[in-house]
């Protein structure tokens, strides 16, 4: 399978998985945490945009950044995982 196909498939898979995770986050009271959740959602939106326009590298980068923020919030106990 071509690298581009693998990249697109994996990016879409991670996008769907993260969207599901983020949809279960309860509204935090901390303003900094709220801002980071906004950033996660912005990267998710960017990822979708890049996927739709065939910019696979930027789509992958966006979802990796979004996951990084999400996992950091989880490890700090700022949000609860699914």
C-alpha positions, -999 to 999 in steps of 0.1 A, spaced: 0 0 0 14 34 -9 27 56 19 2 83 11 -27 59 15 -13 47 48 -9 83 60 -44 93 50 -59 62 66 -40 66 99 -47 103 101 -84 97 96 -84 70 122 -67 91 148 -89 121 140 -121 100 146 -106 85 178 -97 119 192 -130 135 183 -147 107 203 -124 113 233 -129 150 232 -166 147 230 -166 131 265 -147 159 282 -169 177 307 -167 215 307 -137 224 329 -139 254 353 -102 263 348 -97 290 321 -63 276 310 -78 241 305 -107 256 286 -82 274 263 -63 242 257 -95 223 248 -103 251 223 -68 245 209 -74 208 206 -107 215 187 -89 240 164 -62 214 155 -90 189 149 -107 214 125 -74 221 108 -68 183 104 -102 179 87 -95 209 64 -61 196 54 -75 161 48 -103 174 26 -77 194 6 -52 165 2 -26 181 24 -18 148 42 14 160 60 -2 190 76 -33 169 85 -11 144 102 8 172 120 -24 188 132 -38 156 147 -4 148 164 -4 182 180 -40 178 191 -32 144 206 -2 159 224 -23 186 241 -50 161 250 -26 136 265 -8 164 284 -42 174 299 -49 138 308 -15 133 325 -19 165 345 -54 153 357 -69 184 341 -94 163 322 -107 127 326 -103 102 298 -132 82 284 
